Amino acid sequence: MRSNTVIFLLVLSGVCLSLAQTTFEDCCFKYVKKHIRRTQKLAVDYRRQVVDGGCNIPATIFTLRGGRLLCADPQERWVVHLMKRLDKRDRHVHAKLKTLYRS
C-alpha cells in the first residue's frame, strides 16, 4: 500500500512539472525592439499573454507565416492597430464562410 502511494506521488509530481514547463515555454520575456513594417504583412494571428505564473510581462504574441512568433508590447500603437486589422479580417472571413454555407 505504501509503495503505491509513493509511485502515485512520483507520477503526480512528474505530471505537474511537465505542465509547468509547457506553460513556461509559451511565455514572452521581452518585446521586439522596433516595429518592422513587413510584420504587418506576415502576421496571420495573435494571442494575448497575461501576467501569471512564469509569464512576467503582458504581451501580444503574433504568429507569422511559417509559424514564427513575435512578442510585442500590447500598449504600442502599431500592436493595437495590427490586432484590430487581424480581428477585422477574421470577421470578414467568417462572414464569407457563412454566406457560402447558406447557398
Backbone as a chain_set.jsonl record, in Angstrom:
{"seq": "MRSNTVIFLLVLSGVCLSLAQTTFEDCCFKYVKKHIRRTQKLAVDYRRQVVDGGCNIPATIFTLRGGRLLCADPQERWVVHLMKRLDKRDRHVHAKLKTLYRS", "coords": {"N": [[0.825, -1.198, 0.0], [1.905, 1.205, 0.81], [3.96, 1.556, -1.062], [2.495, 1.947, -3.387], [1.395, 4.454, -2.906], [3.7, 6.043, -2.9], [4.58, 5.688, -5.542], [2.397, 6.796, -6.894], [2.572, 9.5, -6.025], [5.058, 10.192, -7.144], [4.499, 9.985, -9.899], [2.482, 11.907, -10.108], [3.896, 14.25, -9.39], [5.686, 14.349, -11.519], [3.94, 14.821, -13.671], [2.938, 17.335, -12.943], [5.291, 18.883, -13.087], [5.869, 18.682, -15.829], [3.669, 20.0, -16.93], [4.043, 22.553, -15.898], [6.422, 23.241, -17.158], [5.621, 23.388, -19.847], [3.902, 25.615, -19.8], [5.75, 27.546, -19.099], [7.436, 27.641, -21.35], [5.813, 28.867, -23.225], [5.802, 31.547, -22.811], [6.497, 35.057, -23.257], [9.436, 36.916, -22.731], [10.578, 39.273, -23.341], [10.089, 42.169, -25.421], [9.884, 42.844, -28.993], [12.29, 45.057, -30.3], [11.956, 47.108, -32.208], [9.468, 48.235, -34.521], [8.754, 46.467, -37.434], [7.807, 47.048, -40.641], [7.142, 45.006, -42.398], [6.175, 43.035, -40.774], [3.446, 43.439, -40.458], [2.398, 42.431, -42.816], [3.108, 39.786, -42.666], [1.886, 38.737, -40.411], [-0.472, 36.443, -39.167], [-2.108, 35.682, -37.118], [-2.899, 36.246, -33.616], [-2.3, 36.22, -30.063], [-3.065, 36.929, -26.641], [-0.91, 37.508, -23.894], [-1.052, 37.18, -20.475], [-0.06, 38.411, -17.25], [1.037, 35.978, -15.185], [1.935, 33.218, -13.114], [4.718, 31.86, -14.607], [4.909, 33.766, -16.578], [5.95, 36.932, -16.859], [5.466, 39.427, -17.985], [2.995, 41.474, -19.605], [1.895, 40.709, -22.879], [1.529, 40.796, -26.467], [1.327, 38.211, -28.64], [2.266, 37.572, -31.757], [1.556, 35.407, -34.443], [3.406, 34.526, -37.171], [3.569, 34.051, -40.748], [4.733, 30.859, -41.603], [5.042, 30.07, -39.048], [6.605, 31.376, -37.14], [7.01, 33.199, -34.06], [6.26, 36.352, -32.598], [6.902, 38.625, -30.126], [5.259, 41.344, -28.69], [4.814, 44.635, -27.294], [1.775, 45.221, -25.791], [0.754, 47.778, -25.508], [1.78, 49.415, -27.403], [1.193, 51.502, -30.222], [1.223, 50.504, -32.879], [0.886, 47.799, -32.435], [-1.714, 47.575, -31.359], [-3.119, 48.51, -33.573], [-2.509, 46.528, -35.505], [-3.643, 44.273, -34.29], [-6.368, 44.988, -34.377], [-6.703, 45.056, -37.142], [-6.27, 42.353, -37.829], [-8.416, 41.205, -36.42], [-10.571, 42.347, -37.8], [-10.191, 41.268, -40.345], [-10.608, 38.549, -39.74], [-13.319, 38.587, -38.981], [-14.447, 39.275, -41.419], [-13.752, 37.053, -43.005], [-15.157, 35.013, -41.666], [-17.778, 35.874, -42.078], [-17.955, 35.611, -44.853], [-17.684, 32.835, -45.09], [-20.041, 31.978, -43.808], [-21.925, 32.904, -45.634], [-21.275, 31.338, -47.862], [-21.891, 28.745, -46.944], [-24.604, 28.889, -46.575], [-25.653, 28.918, -49.099]], "CA": [[0.0, 0.0, 0.0], [2.781, 2.367, 0.916], [4.689, 1.731, -2.318], [1.539, 2.513, -4.337], [1.29, 5.882, -2.612], [4.948, 6.66, -3.339], [4.555, 5.691, -7.01], [1.388, 7.78, -7.293], [3.123, 10.835, -5.796], [6.112, 10.428, -8.137], [3.852, 10.229, -11.19], [1.79, 13.19, -9.996], [4.882, 15.335, -9.433], [6.19, 14.402, -12.892], [2.918, 15.479, -14.494], [2.928, 18.765, -12.57], [6.498, 19.519, -13.636], [5.767, 18.79, -17.29], [2.696, 21.047, -17.213], [4.673, 23.833, -15.573], [7.417, 23.517, -18.196], [4.903, 23.79, -21.052], [3.461, 26.983, -19.595], [6.946, 28.377, -19.074], [7.96, 27.8, -22.703], [4.901, 29.652, -24.035], [5.834, 32.93, -22.341], [7.437, 36.046, -23.779], [10.182, 37.556, -21.657], [10.94, 40.621, -23.788], [9.4, 42.605, -26.626], [10.73, 43.249, -30.115], [12.794, 46.406, -30.029], [11.38, 48.097, -33.104], [8.426, 47.757, -35.424], [9.157, 46.241, -38.818], [6.593, 47.179, -41.45], [6.855, 43.715, -43.009], [5.444, 42.239, -39.799], [2.011, 43.579, -40.706], [2.036, 41.557, -43.929], [3.382, 38.396, -42.318], [1.079, 38.3, -39.261], [-1.691, 35.702, -39.521], [-2.925, 35.508, -35.914], [-2.263, 36.729, -32.393], [-2.911, 35.875, -28.774], [-2.626, 37.808, -25.547], [-0.267, 36.898, -22.739], [-1.305, 37.925, -19.246], [0.934, 38.169, -16.209], [0.674, 34.935, -14.218], [2.923, 32.154, -13.002], [6.028, 32.109, -15.192], [4.861, 34.873, -17.535], [6.094, 38.109, -16.004], [5.103, 40.679, -18.665], [1.869, 41.357, -20.539], [2.416, 40.764, -24.247], [0.743, 40.3, -27.581], [2.186, 37.288, -29.369], [1.803, 37.416, -33.131], [2.019, 34.259, -35.21], [3.728, 34.954, -38.525], [3.611, 32.963, -41.734], [5.874, 29.987, -41.343], [4.986, 29.627, -37.665], [7.423, 32.148, -36.197], [6.285, 34.001, -33.078], [6.84, 37.669, -32.35], [6.35, 39.192, -28.9], [5.194, 42.804, -28.782], [4.205, 45.375, -26.189], [0.374, 45.443, -26.146], [0.396, 49.189, -25.414], [2.305, 50.121, -28.571], [0.131, 51.862, -31.159], [1.224, 49.609, -34.036], [0.378, 46.498, -31.991], [-3.176, 47.715, -31.281], [-3.595, 48.639, -34.949], [-2.402, 45.229, -36.166], [-4.647, 43.395, -33.684], [-7.663, 45.372, -34.938], [-6.724, 44.642, -38.541], [-6.455, 40.894, -37.858], [-9.792, 40.927, -35.993], [-11.457, 42.739, -38.896], [-10.025, 40.253, -41.384], [-11.258, 37.317, -39.29], [-14.784, 38.778, -39.067], [-14.777, 39.265, -42.839], [-13.636, 35.661, -43.465], [-16.27, 34.247, -41.086], [-19.0, 36.295, -42.762], [-17.911, 34.986, -46.167], [-17.94, 31.403, -44.919], [-21.457, 31.818, -43.523], [-22.631, 33.11, -46.902], [-21.015, 30.17, -48.714], [-22.57, 27.564, -46.432], [-26.051, 29.091, -46.706], [-26.024, 28.688, -50.506]], "C": [[0.865, 1.257, 0.0], [3.543, 2.63, -0.384], [3.772, 2.307, -3.399], [1.413, 4.019, -4.142], [2.538, 6.616, -3.111], [4.976, 6.758, -4.868], [3.566, 6.737, -7.515], [1.921, 9.203, -7.138], [4.235, 11.163, -6.797], [5.52, 10.738, -9.513], [3.171, 11.591, -11.181], [2.775, 14.359, -10.067], [5.492, 15.461, -10.827], [5.222, 15.104, -13.829], [2.891, 16.974, -14.201], [4.133, 19.495, -13.14], [6.41, 19.675, -15.15], [4.756, 19.86, -17.676], [3.288, 22.425, -16.948], [5.692, 24.202, -16.646], [6.734, 23.992, -19.473], [4.448, 25.237, -20.937], [4.642, 27.938, -19.673], [7.451, 28.651, -20.489], [7.08, 28.689, -23.57], [4.924, 31.136, -23.672], [6.836, 33.772, -23.123], [8.145, 36.691, -22.593], [10.672, 38.946, -22.039], [10.198, 40.899, -25.091], [10.388, 42.831, -27.761], [11.121, 44.7, -29.892], [12.191, 47.468, -30.938], [10.364, 47.427, -34.03], [8.99, 47.613, -36.832], [7.886, 46.205, -39.652], [6.178, 45.846, -42.071], [6.056, 42.801, -42.072], [3.948, 42.292, -40.055], [1.556, 42.663, -41.832], [2.18, 40.087, -43.564], [2.497, 37.863, -41.186], [-0.197, 37.612, -39.732], [-2.627, 35.537, -38.329], [-2.192, 36.133, -34.728], [-2.985, 36.16, -31.18], [-2.34, 36.798, -27.72], [-1.989, 36.991, -24.442], [-0.545, 37.782, -21.538], [-0.238, 37.554, -18.219], [0.375, 37.136, -15.233], [1.797, 33.904, -14.193], [4.287, 32.547, -13.543], [6.064, 33.271, -16.167], [4.859, 36.184, -16.756], [5.81, 39.441, -16.687], [3.841, 40.452, -19.492], [2.416, 41.493, -21.954], [1.335, 40.37, -25.236], [1.701, 39.463, -28.409], [1.58, 37.066, -30.748], [2.382, 36.14, -33.721], [2.211, 34.735, -36.646], [3.649, 33.761, -39.468], [4.864, 32.154, -41.5], [5.952, 29.557, -39.891], [5.849, 30.391, -36.682], [6.544, 32.965, -35.279], [7.027, 35.298, -32.829], [6.139, 38.26, -31.133], [6.408, 40.711, -28.958], [4.501, 43.386, -27.559], [2.757, 45.702, -26.561], [-0.057, 46.903, -26.07], [0.937, 50.017, -26.575], [1.184, 50.35, -29.585], [0.07, 50.898, -32.35], [0.685, 48.235, -33.689], [-1.145, 46.522, -31.946], [-3.764, 47.768, -32.682], [-3.586, 47.282, -35.662], [-3.415, 44.236, -35.592], [-6.033, 43.7, -34.259], [-7.782, 44.911, -36.384], [-6.941, 43.13, -38.68], [-7.867, 40.509, -37.434], [-10.78, 41.233, -37.113], [-11.388, 41.709, -40.025], [-10.738, 38.951, -41.007], [-12.771, 37.43, -39.357], [-15.238, 38.699, -40.517], [-14.761, 37.823, -43.385], [-14.8, 34.834, -42.935], [-17.595, 34.609, -41.758], [-19.075, 35.666, -44.157], [-18.23, 33.499, -46.085], [-19.414, 31.14, -44.639], [-22.272, 31.939, -44.803], [-22.461, 31.889, -47.808], [-21.801, 28.948, -48.245], [-24.099, 27.692, -46.499], [-26.519, 28.757, -48.113], [-26.24, 27.237, -50.813]], "O": [[0.594, 2.227, -0.708], [3.75, 3.782, -0.765], [4.229, 3.079, -4.243], [1.333, 4.769, -5.115], [2.429, 7.7, -3.685], [5.352, 7.792, -5.42], [3.862, 7.477, -8.453], [1.737, 10.028, -8.033], [4.336, 12.304, -7.249], [5.985, 11.643, -10.206], [3.278, 12.345, -12.149], [2.504, 15.353, -10.739], [5.786, 16.571, -11.27], [5.634, 15.89, -14.681], [2.828, 17.787, -15.124], [4.001, 20.617, -13.629], [6.834, 20.695, -15.692], [4.965, 20.566, -18.663], [3.046, 23.361, -17.71], [5.807, 25.375, -17.003], [7.227, 24.916, -20.121], [4.596, 26.006, -21.887], [4.536, 29.018, -20.254], [7.852, 29.774, -20.794], [7.561, 29.224, -24.569], [4.117, 31.903, -24.198], [7.868, 33.283, -23.585], [7.522, 36.978, -21.571], [11.125, 39.709, -21.186], [9.741, 39.98, -25.771], [11.585, 42.992, -27.527], [10.34, 45.479, -29.346], [11.941, 48.593, -30.505], [10.411, 46.222, -34.276], [9.626, 48.529, -37.354], [6.987, 45.407, -39.384], [4.987, 45.589, -42.249], [5.348, 41.903, -42.528], [3.256, 41.288, -39.885], [0.43, 42.167, -41.801], [1.459, 39.24, -44.09], [2.376, 36.649, -41.025], [-0.913, 38.13, -40.588], [-3.816, 35.278, -38.511], [-1.021, 36.499, -34.825], [-4.119, 35.688, -31.265], [-1.265, 37.373, -27.891], [-2.47, 35.912, -24.096], [-0.303, 38.988, -21.575], [0.402, 36.507, -18.321], [-0.619, 37.379, -14.549], [2.525, 33.754, -15.175], [4.938, 33.449, -13.016], [7.145, 33.721, -16.546], [3.886, 36.508, -16.076], [5.901, 40.487, -16.045], [3.635, 39.36, -20.022], [3.306, 42.307, -22.199], [0.36, 39.702, -24.89], [2.755, 39.94, -28.83], [0.521, 36.454, -30.887], [3.557, 35.831, -33.523], [1.292, 35.278, -37.259], [3.66, 32.608, -39.035], [5.931, 32.705, -41.229], [6.823, 28.768, -39.525], [5.83, 30.084, -35.49], [5.453, 33.382, -35.668], [8.257, 35.343, -32.847], [4.914, 38.38, -31.118], [7.454, 41.296, -29.236], [3.714, 42.72, -26.887], [2.528, 46.395, -27.552], [-1.149, 47.235, -26.533], [0.592, 51.19, -26.715], [0.329, 49.487, -29.778], [-1.018, 50.519, -32.782], [0.092, 47.567, -34.537], [-1.797, 45.6, -32.435], [-4.79, 47.143, -32.952], [-4.549, 46.931, -36.343], [-3.985, 43.439, -36.338], [-6.784, 42.783, -34.591], [-8.835, 44.431, -36.804], [-7.7, 42.682, -39.54], [-8.46, 39.596, -38.009], [-11.715, 40.468, -37.349], [-12.414, 41.329, -40.59], [-11.389, 38.326, -41.844], [-13.444, 36.476, -39.748], [-16.286, 38.126, -40.814], [-15.654, 37.43, -44.136], [-15.373, 34.035, -43.674], [-18.437, 33.739, -41.98], [-20.146, 35.239, -44.588], [-18.964, 32.969, -46.919], [-19.983, 30.186, -45.17], [-23.202, 31.164, -45.029], [-23.419, 31.459, -48.451], [-22.322, 28.197, -49.069], [-24.801, 26.681, -46.48], [-27.667, 28.354, -48.301], [-26.555, 26.887, -51.95]]}, "num_chains": 1, "name": "protein.A"}
